[in-house]
Structures are given as structure tokens and as C-alpha cells.
Amino acid sequence: MPPPPAGSLRGAVDLSSLVNRANTPAPAPGAGGGAGGPAAGGVPSLVIEGSDANFTQIIELSNSVPVIVDLKADWAEASVELTAVLTKLVTEYRGRLVLVGVDAQANPQLAQAFQAQSVPTVAAIVGGRPVSLFQGSYPEDEVRAVLEQVLQLAAQNGVTGTVPVGDTDAAAGDEAAPVEEPLPPHHAEAYEAIERGDYQAAIAEYQTAIAQNPRDALAVAGLAQVSLLARLDGKTMDEVRAAAAENPTDLDAQLLVADLDLSGGHIDDAFGRLLDLFPTQTPDAKTAIRTRLLEYFEVVGAEDPRVAAARRRLAALLY
């Protein structure tokens, strides 16, 4: 079973206790993070050892580049194998990602913050906000697919930087790292369109990719995600919620506020709003709701238990 996709910045993990330490003063600007921590102007390596002591700086680093967090244990064979896969893949991205390894046993606060019930557990931090990814060890191609989705999610949230590394590590990376495999053309064009805020162009690129290969799961998920962004583009939270409250029978208003719920990580609210609305609608409106829910399932990811529950309820309403 493949790991679930990185569907949204849903904020399911609370890192506030790590960001706002009552008893640990924040490091001065430009200060190093200790052994294995981020350095001023870059990082000593694309693979960093994270700890309870230096994680505030790592969270800050995620405002520039997506951070992959590997909660691991040297005694677990599956964990050691996955760490090797993550190290190889992150190195290939040449500064577009940073890998932070965390000894789960030695850093119980981090293990608790990331809700690591077993090792390995992998998460991402994008713009200071955590994204749960998967637990357990997976083949390289499946892990690569998840990293691609993290980069896509980061682009959608304006985190598109790269980090320089120390000269020694950079030279070693140039020798050892294989050449990064380029994205398929339409995926690459979609990424570039998202980065410049042209969501309609990104939608067109993903639609073309799907027309050429209907089994392109990443394009299907990307289309759902960028469509969500396009619908919310230029709208404020207050106006969307006010319109939905003032027009409880207006389908478009309810669909848009469900979009807002999903984008803000309120997944159950988004699903519940549309499923509650479904029974009273006309056949055309039911089709619109079903289509929107299927998009949401792509955004959140099929492996999420909330998707499975919503699918069951939708099926019961349909039949």
C-alpha cells in the first residue's frame, strides 16, 4: 500500500510548544544551530540531525524550503532502510528540500509533537506548518512521489526557495548525487504556473497531462489542488463565510465555504457540510456536490480515514 499523498497544510500536528518555548530563549539572528543545526545563510548539509534543542531554527528554515522530518531509530531495520532512501532522494533535489533526522527515543518531545506511534514516521514542515506524510518503510519510487507532492504543496503556499550548503558538502553532492530526473513537461509547466499565481494555466497543463495519460495520479491530485486554489483566489475568509451564512440554500456559496474549510484543514467540516446538503438538492446539484467531494478526496488522499468515512456516507446517499 503506497504512503498517503501530502494533500494539504492541514496543521494536524501542533508544534507551538516547540516554537514558543517558555524557558528557551530564541537564538540571535545569524546564530548557528549547534551540531547538525542550520547555519546562517544556508545549511551545513542537506541532511541535518534535529533535536529538541535546535528545532525552532528548523521550523524557521521551513519558511524558505520544505523540510522533511524523519523520526527514526537506529535499532529498527525498516527505519535505517528508509533513512537511506530519504537521504538519497533529498540529495538529488539539490537544495529544494532539506532532510531532518530525529532520534525518536532521544527526543521524546519531538516524537510526541509529531504523534510518532512507531518508527519510522515521516512528516514535512512547510512554511512553519506541519504535514503528516506516512509511517513505515516504502519503496523509493513511492517515497519520491510523496516528495514531489510536498514540493507541489510548498509551491502552492509560496515556499519555493533553495538552500545553499557548505562548499565541502556541495562538492561531495556534485560527485555522488545522480542527476535529478526532470518532471514530465506538463507537470513542470503546471509548477511554474502555480509559482507565478496563474492557476488557470496550471489547470490547463494538468488537464492536458490527464488527457494524455488518464492514469497519471499525480496530475489528477494536482488538478484537484490547483482548482481549489483557483476558486478561492481573490476571496477573503470573511466574505466567503458571510455569503454562506446569509444564503444557506445557495449551492455555490456552500460549495465555496466548503472549499475554505478544506483549505484551512477543517476536513471533516468540509465533508460534513456537503454531505448534509446533498439529500435536499436537485439531481444537477447533487452531481455538482458529488464532483466536488471527489476532488476533495484527491486533495486529502485516499488513505486518509476521513476520506473512507465520507466515501461510505456518499455511497449510502447515492444508493
Buried (B, 14 or more C-beta within 10 A) or exposed (E): EBBBBBBBBBBBBEBEEBEEBEEEEEBEEEEEBEEBBBBEEBBBBBBBBBBBBBBBBBBBBBBBBBBBBBBBBEEBEBBBEBBEBBBBBBBBBBBBBBBBBBBBEEBEBBBEBBBBEEBBBBBBBBBBBBBBBBBBBBEEEEBBBBBBBBBBBBBBBEBBEBBEBEEEBBEBBEEEBEEEEEBBEBBEBBBBBBBEEBBEBBBBBBBBBBEEEEEBBBBBBBBBBBBBBBBBEEEEEEEBBEBBEEEEEEBEBBBBBBBBBBBBBBBEBBBBBBBEBBEEBEEEBBEBBBEBBEBBBBBBBBBBEBBEEBBEBBEEEEE
